Amino acid sequence: MFQLDRRNALKVGAAGAFGVSLSTLLQLQAAEPSTRGKNAIFIFLTGGQAHQDSWDMKPDGGDTKGEFTSIATNNSALRVCEHMPQLAKVADKYTIIRNISHTQGAHSPGQRYLQTGNQKIPSLEYPDYGAVVSKEHASPRGVPNYVLLPSGGSNSASYSSGYLGVAQGPFTALGDPNASNYSVRALATPEGLTLSQIEARQRLLKLVDNRFRSVDIANQEVEGMDKSYQKAFGILQSSAVRKAFDVESEDAKIREQYGRHTFGQSCLLARRPVEAGTRCVSIYNGGWDTHEYNFRDLKSTLLPPWDQGLAALLVDLDQRGLSENTVVWCTGEFGRTPTINDKGAGRDHWPRAMSMLYAGGGIKPGQVIGKTDKTGAQPVGDSYSPDDAAASFYRAIGIDHHKEYYTPDGRPVMIVANGKPIKGLWG
């Protein structure tokens, strides 16, 4: 027989009042981490960007150098691909790491490695960066800690809050922010209910909650559910959140600067919730797995929107005074082969060498750290791992990457088991 105890009352009441999308995102989040005043925008290039055709051009690479030429930037130490003119103009605002190397050459383990700082193992699912930031850095009331923006053919299914559970999962803003009349479905009230009706149900839920609180034994799960429903209701009520996701209210000139395409508007949409207090926004941008037609696709569909959107984001954050407290990190899961294959002039997976970008958060800009050989096949001298890259990210956002959490079965696990911050990122 069904028993109307406090736990079931909470479950039934909240499901009806809030709908599944918001309450599930925030379910079981009992702990309130302290605010550190640091934010992050993580841009993941799903599929793996060709480093030799973007950040690490190889004019002396012979048959491996590819079809593109390099252009100068406003940083004398860096030349980039000719199809990155906007990023060339703002090279003094970011730092490039060219000597990242690892051994995970398949998409799934490579993505999890670069999205968590830990190599994938069967017995444990590590949380991605946004989930850890969500746990460590609280947002203002009613503002989601962690927002996910799938963009441009991406595989956002690769994200996971891992052993931290759904409580630290992202608030996912689906859809194309470049579309007319774009809106975030998760902010809509359940069909047939007004916000006033939801408020009435929330008051009733609180009465039921108080009725059973006096007789129910303290339970972390119940208390966490209680807080998660309050947060879900707070998001539905929050005018700041609705304003943050109302990208159509943005000045038309700013929208044009970011580019009227999915990736550019995703970068703009990432900035807006950060302004409202969100601590981490992740953009998953797909299409970079260029086994075929590498040069055609980079030239026509991949590099131009990425170049425009990312450059505009860096400039906009700087002009708004947000760059010092906002870390921007752009990476994929690996680089691409020096050898150009015969399948339509493509490049295949190559984890032994890859490049990534860091900006903001106190990181010293205008640097080029590390180098690879003349074909981009492997680092020359020092190299860094994804563990080191993750440790660097966490340092920039004020999180100790060696901090231990406990899995649901009581196992102590460091956020990043190995790795140390990359030398030179802070000057």
Buried (B, 14 or more C-beta within 10 A) or exposed (E): EEEEEBBEBBBBBBBBBBBEBBBBBBBBBBEEBEEBEBBBBBBBBBBBBBBBBBBBBBEEBEEBBBEBEBBEBEBEEBBBBBBBBBBBBBBEBBBBBBBBBBEBBEBEBBBBBBBBBBBBEEEEBBBBBBBBBBBBBBBBEBBBBBBBBBBBBBBBEBBBBBBBBBBBBBBBBEBBBBEEEBBBEBBEBBEEBEEEEBBEBBEBBBEBBEEBEEEBEEEEEBEBBBBBBBBBBBBBBBEBBBEBBBBBEBEEEEBEBBBEBBBBBBBBBBBBBBBBBBBBBBBBBBBBBBBEBBBBBBBEBBBBBBBBBBBBBBBBBBEEEBBEBBBBBBBBBBBBBBEBBEEBBBBBBBBBBBBBBBBBBBBEBBBBBBBBEBBBBBBBEEBBBBBBBBBBBBBBBBBEBBBEBEBEEEEEBBBBEBBBBBEBBEE
